[in-house]
């Protein structure tokens, strides 16, 4: 059964950034909001889906549409696809990313994409940081007791990268 079209965000947009780390079985989602000179966690989760690829894509689209309607972010950011994966994995990842991009675009939320090294540098100071270091820095920046799950930490890092960008305004 196809997911309903995501509703456009019609009310006032909240000054928060939606970060998405796309994946076909685990899609990380994180929302952060500026709070003075700091950043506040709004929401994070990992959309875990199983089954055949078409069903997974439908469920990713449906959950993102719900989150867009619930939180009404003023902008969204995606991690660009890393090119070092196998071709079949890259194609599947690109399909999941495409569904996520389309869902956000249909809602009218502006989208920006960042390469992984830019995201890592924004959050840790090094474009070559490893995933555990990124997760630890995300937790530190957001004042969390510990790092969030890996895919959610990656999505939060994407959101933080965008919110920290000099050109970003809520």
C-alpha positions in Angstrom: 0.0 0.0 0.0 1.6 3.3 -1.0 2.2 5.9 1.7 0.2 9.1 1.5 1.8 12.2 0.1 3.6 14.1 2.8 1.6 17.2 3.7 3.4 20.5 3.0 4.6 22.2 6.1 1.9 24.9 6.3 2.2 26.4 9.7 5.2 28.5 10.9 8.4 26.5 10.5 10.3 25.9 13.7 13.9 27.2 13.9 15.3 23.7 13.8 17.3 21.6 11.3 16.4 18.1 10.2 19.5 16.0 9.5 19.1 12.8 7.6 21.7 10.0 7.2 19.9 7.8 4.6 20.1 4.0 4.5 17.9 1.3 3.1 17.5 -0.6 6.3 18.4 2.1 8.9 17.9 5.8 8.2 19.1 8.1 10.9 17.1 11.2 11.7 18.0 14.1 14.0 16.6 17.5 14.7 18.5 20.2 16.4 17.6 23.8 17.3 19.9 26.8 18.0 19.6 28.0 21.6 21.7 31.1 21.9 25.3 30.0 21.3 24.4 26.4 21.9 22.4 23.7 20.2 19.4 21.9 21.6 18.3 18.3 20.8 14.8 18.3 19.5 14.4 14.7 18.4 16.4 11.8 17.1 15.6 8.3 16.0 16.7 5.5 13.7 14.0 4.4 11.2 14.6 0.6 11.1 12.9 -1.2 8.3 13.0 -4.7 7.0 11.4 -6.6 4.2 11.7 -6.1 0.4 13.2 -2.9 -0.9 9.9 -1.4 -2.1 8.3 -1.9 1.3 11.3 -0.4 3.1 11.2 2.7 0.9 7.5 3.2 1.5 8.1 3.0 5.3 11.0 5.4 5.2 8.9 7.9 3.2 5.9 7.5 5.6 7.9 8.0 8.8 9.7 11.0 7.3 6.4 12.5 6.3 5.1 12.1 9.9 8.2 13.7 11.3 8.0 16.6 8.9 4.4 17.2 9.8 5.1 16.9 13.5 8.2 19.1 13.8 8.0 21.5 10.8 11.7 22.1 10.5 12.8 25.3 8.7 15.5 23.4 6.8 16.9 19.9 6.1 20.4 18.6 5.5 21.6 15.3 4.0 24.9 13.5 4.1 26.1 13.0 0.5 26.6 9.5 -0.7 30.1 8.2 0.0 31.5 6.7 -3.2 33.6 3.9 -1.7 30.8 1.3 -1.4 30.1 -1.6 -3.7 28.0 -0.8 -6.7 24.9 -2.8 -5.5 25.1 -1.2 -2.1 25.5 2.2 -3.6 22.4 1.8 -5.8 20.3 0.6 -2.9 21.5 3.5 -0.8 20.9 6.0 -3.6 17.3 4.7 -3.9 16.7 5.3 -0.1 18.4 8.7 -0.3 16.2 9.6 -3.3 13.0 8.7 -1.5 14.1 10.7 1.5 15.1 13.7 -0.6 11.8 13.6 -2.5 9.8 13.3 0.7 11.5 16.4 2.2 11.3 18.3 -1.1 7.6 17.6 -1.4 7.0 19.2 2.0 8.6 22.4 0.9 11.5 22.3 3.3 14.7 23.7 1.8 17.5 21.0 1.5 21.3 21.2 1.6 23.8 18.3 1.3 27.2 18.0 2.8 30.1 15.6 2.1 31.0 13.3 5.0 34.4 15.1 5.6 32.7 18.5 5.9 30.2 17.1 8.5 33.0 15.5 10.5 35.1 18.6 10.4 32.2 20.8 11.5 31.5 18.6 14.5 34.9 17.3 15.5 37.4 19.7 13.9 38.8 16.9 11.8 37.4 15.7 8.4 38.9 12.2 9.1 37.2 11.6 12.4 36.0 8.1 13.1 32.3 7.4 13.8 32.8 7.0 17.6 34.5 10.4 17.8 31.6 12.0 15.9 29.1 10.4 18.2 31.0 11.6 21.3 31.2 15.1 20.0 27.5 15.2 19.0 26.7 14.1 22.6 29.0 16.8 24.0 27.7 19.6 21.8 24.1 18.7 22.6 24.7 18.1 26.3 23.6 14.4 26.2 24.6 11.9 28.9 26.0 9.6 26.2 26.2 9.2 22.5 23.0 8.4 20.6 22.7 5.3 18.4 25.2 5.4 15.5 22.8 6.3 12.7 21.0 8.9 14.8 24.4 10.3 15.8 25.3 10.6 12.1 22.0 12.4 11.4 22.5 14.8 14.3 26.0 15.5 13.1 24.5 16.4 9.7 21.9 18.7 11.3 24.6 20.3 13.5 26.9 20.9 10.5 24.1 22.7 8.7 23.1 24.7 11.8 26.7 25.7 12.4 27.1 26.8 8.8 27.8 30.5 8.5 25.1 31.0 5.9 22.3 29.2 7.9 19.5 31.3 9.4 16.4 30.0 11.1 
